Amino acid sequence: MLASRHVDQTTQAPATHFPADQCCLNIEQFNLAYAGKLALQALTLQVPRHRVTAFIGPSGCGKSTLLRAINRLHDLNGSVTHSGSISLEGHNIHDPGINVTELRRRVGMVFQTPNPFPMSIYDNVAFGLRLQKRLAKRQRDDIIEWALTSAALWDEVKDDLHRSAWRLSGGQQQRLVIARTLAVQPDVLLLDEPASALDPISTLKIEELIRNLKSQLTLVLVTHNMQQAARVSDYTAFLQEGELVEYGPTDHVFTNPRLQRTENYITGRMA
Ligand SMILES: Nc1ncnc2c1ncn2[C@@H]1O[C@H](COP(=O)(O)OP(=O)(O)OP(=O)(O)O)[C@@H](O)[C@H]1O
């Protein structure tokens, strides 16, 4: 629990700014509406490269909507309109020349419920690789070993890669899905409550994995679990009703929030 103290309620938290060589995602004045109803409003925030950034906030505040916007998952929803911009490594993801399939390779996404395909462990990880390019079996095997090792699963599955993925535990399945995403070498990994369906031990493994992966890529995590955000993220963005309320280094946001609204949320005084 936070110590009681004065919190400045008058100032609007500015976005945290990063120099171009440290900025992976630049979200500027981004609005998104479902059938005309705004779910994200004038959102401006920069996500730093090779860091873990957590999006926190009450249910319905727009966390998943923002995550999905980053790899254009809303494209298939005809009721969605948006304005403003999201840039990945300096390129607007909505530019007409953008190849959306390539964008989704570069920006991988892992969902709440593990969703391995109904095939073997090997074929799950090979799936994206096979779509991407023709590789010699030896090269493909090397990438599969690398991806499973990066996802901290190799040692548990290496002796039986041709077993059905569905025979793995829930936590192993989620790490397999992360391996499948890593195999196509994304720049960004979006994680939408990746551990909320898992037991505490599996959750700790996923958290350790997230911390380790930031040496390889940029991670964005949506979580309802405040302890998890505090344990794994470097930066935390607090959203409420589609707006960015406060954004900063995680230790600042959790131990010295600028705004009363943020303090109320992280101390559990606001659902
Ligand atoms: N496909 C959709 N069609 C219409 N409205 C939607 C759709 N998806 C989300 N919304 C609305 O957009 C707002 C933001 O929802 P979103 O799921 O992004 O919030 P969230 O913060 O991720 O919530 P939770 O923590 O409960 O998952 C909510 O009002 C929600 O009802």
The ligand as a Gaussian input file, in Angstrom:
#p B3LYP/6-31G(d) Opt

LIG

0 1
 N      -15.650000      -5.064000     -31.077000
 C      -16.173000      -4.068000     -30.354000
 N      -17.318000      -3.461000     -30.778000
 C      -17.869000      -2.446000     -30.073000
 N      -17.347000      -1.949000     -28.934000
 C      -16.236000      -2.518000     -28.475000
 C      -15.580000      -3.611000     -29.155000
 N      -14.474000      -3.948000     -28.460000
 C      -14.433000      -3.127000     -27.385000
 N      -15.469000      -2.277000     -27.400000
 C      -15.731000      -1.198000     -26.406000
 O      -14.608000      -0.348000     -26.384000
 C      -14.301000       0.026000     -25.052000
 C      -12.879000      -0.414000     -24.700000
 O      -12.854000      -1.830000     -24.674000
 P      -11.500000      -2.657000     -24.478000
 O      -11.833000      -4.107000     -24.609000
 O      -10.449000      -2.104000     -25.339000
 O      -11.161000      -2.301000     -22.956000
 P      -10.144000      -3.008000     -21.967000
 O       -9.535000      -1.923000     -21.154000
 O       -9.213000      -3.887000     -22.723000
 O      -11.130000      -3.878000     -21.086000
 P      -10.869000      -5.247000     -20.291000
 O       -9.827000      -4.933000     -19.283000
 O      -12.181000      -5.575000     -19.679000
 O      -10.411000      -6.275000     -21.295000
 C      -15.372000      -0.598000     -24.164000
 O      -16.393000       0.345000     -23.961000
 C      -15.876000      -1.756000     -25.003000
 O      -17.218000      -2.049000     -24.709000

